[in-house]
Amino acid sequence: MKLIKRIFIIIALIVALVYLVIIPYIHQEAKKFSPAKTAQLELKGSSLEVEYSSPSKKGRIIFGDLVPFGKVWRTGANEPTTFSTTQNIKIIDKTLPAGKYSLWTVPNRNSWKVIFNTQIPDWGVTRVDGNQTTHDPRFDYLTVEVPVKTLENPVENFSIDFEHLKEGIQQQDYLDLAWDTTKIMIPIYK
């Protein structure tokens, strides 16, 4: 009986070591290869901010290979990308209340789904399977679909930024995501 108790204690210590020391160490090391970035916009009294990790292309085929088509992507690396707004805004024609959201995407060849989710997990993929996201669709608050633009020159590092375009008397703000030869532009209104 003492032997079984000792074996159980040893196993418990190994599991605790893995979850409390080894996995956090691996997460810290991963951040060195995909640095944290922030994009900000002041939009008619509302502050918008996106925090994300920026992986590099490194000669890889990104969309349709490294990031599969038709599957939820954590939209960057490491922790899930977050989107914050201090006031209600519109994403295309849907209202997004003030708050902080995790930002997930479903890339496809011609369009992407963009998902604002009220849950923000501590890491973007599961600890057991690095290809399985921690996205929980029960907490999806808003989903929109936007077309893909093909870029002539590849973007080496995944980037998220805000863009203000003026066409004649029309002005429009966008949340842009770009990597490799793919760019999407998500219209934002105050």
Buried (B, 14 or more C-beta within 10 A) or exposed (E): EEEEEEEEEEEEEEEEEEEEEEEEEEBEEBEEEBBEBEBEBEBEEBEBBBBBBBBBBEEEEBBBEBBBBEBBBBBBBBBBBBBBBBBEBEBEEEEBEEEEBBBBBBBBEEEBBBBBBBBBBEBBBEEEEEEEBBBEEEBBBBBBEBEBEEEEEEBBBBBBBBBEEEEEEEEEBBBBBBBBBBBBBBBBEE
